[in-house]
Structures are given as structure tokens and as C-alpha cells.
């Protein structure tokens, strides 16, 4: 069973969380793409759909699903998104696709956050995957120096601009032993828009596609 098949398994299992009349938030990435592909047959049950990226919006619209602006929405009932890493505590590391800011907004607004991953994403400690940080462009060098002070090795994701017009620093070799503390600490650094640690608002449910089936972890 390939990694893509595990991703598809998790994505299909997440369809079970869709209830009639809900407002659905849709994340970004290759795992979410499998979720979006399966969504048209359930779209009639949804009151509204919002998206965390221009990329997911384009894919949803190409399948005939109308996407509302989040500014017009007062609540999200269910948010479904992937992750680059996840722990059994349902803390996440996200932003490999660069959509972390809008993802954090939708996750924060959601009544329930279902995270879909393949088995390779489940880790004991976050930080093997470089931590994405969205940064205001003029603060790039300043924030990079702060990351070096914190023990990381920041790498500017060249030729990439976020949907919000910002840049991404991918910070290598950080040991994220205490995700709650590090998320809070990095959030205080001026110039950082969003840290890719999702610990204060982690997932409510983690759906893991494995080679023998689907495993679910919840709060
Ligand atoms: C995008 C993300 C994605 O959820 C994360 O990168 C996982 O992507 P994939 O499903 O392609 O492995 O945070 O910003």
C-alpha cells in the first residue's frame, strides 16, 4: 500500500464526519486533494464551504463546488486538513504547502478539526520536518536571526509567496519538545505572521491512513 493510498484512506474516512447542513472548512495539500475529489457527491448536504488556500479554492470550484469568502461566514462546523507531522497528543506541524496562516484561522474558527494523515506523519516529537514560519517580507533577516538564536537553521523558501503576500522560512533542526511553549514564544517575535506549530489549537480528531486500515485518535 503506497503513501498515496494511505492518504486517500484517511481522506475518505473523514467524509463520515460530514453532517447535514454544516459549514465545511477545507484545508490544503495532497491528502486534502483526495478529500476534495470525493466531495462532489456530498456537496448537496453542505450549507457552505470555505477554503484555506487559492489552490484548494481552484480545485473545489473546478469540481463545481461554490466556495464562500470566510469573511462572510460566522462559524465553521467542521474543518478537514492534513499535516506534515502529528503526535498522539494531536499537536501538529503544518505549512509544508505554505497555507499555514489561513489554515490556522479556519482551524481556530472550527467547532471540530479533523486532521487526515498517512502513517508516516505520526511522530513522537515534532520537528523532524522543518518548521514553516510565515514572515512579513521586510522582517526576513531579523526573524531568521531569531530562529538561529533559538537553535534552528532557517532556510528561505525561495520563489514562493504565500496567498497573503508573505514569505516562508523553513526552520530545520528545531527540537520541539514543548510545542505549546514554542508556539507561544515564536508568536511573540515581531514579523512572524504564523508559526506552523498547531498545538494551542491542535486537531480534535486524527484520522490515520495505515496499510491495514484506518486508525482514529481523539481527544
Ligand atoms: C499545507 C499543509 C498541509 O496540510 C501539509 O503540508 C500536508 O500536506 P500533504 O497532505 O500534501 O502531505 O499544512 O500548508
Boltz pocket constraint, residues with backbone or C-beta under 6 A from the ligand:
constraints:
  - pocket:
      binder: B
      contacts: [[A, 27], [A, 28], [A, 29], [A, 30], [A, 31], [A, 32], [A, 81], [A, 82], [A, 83], [A, 84], [A, 93], [A, 94], [A, 95], [A, 96], [A, 97], [A, 98], [A, 99], [A, 100], [A, 103], [A, 116]]
      max_distance: 6.0
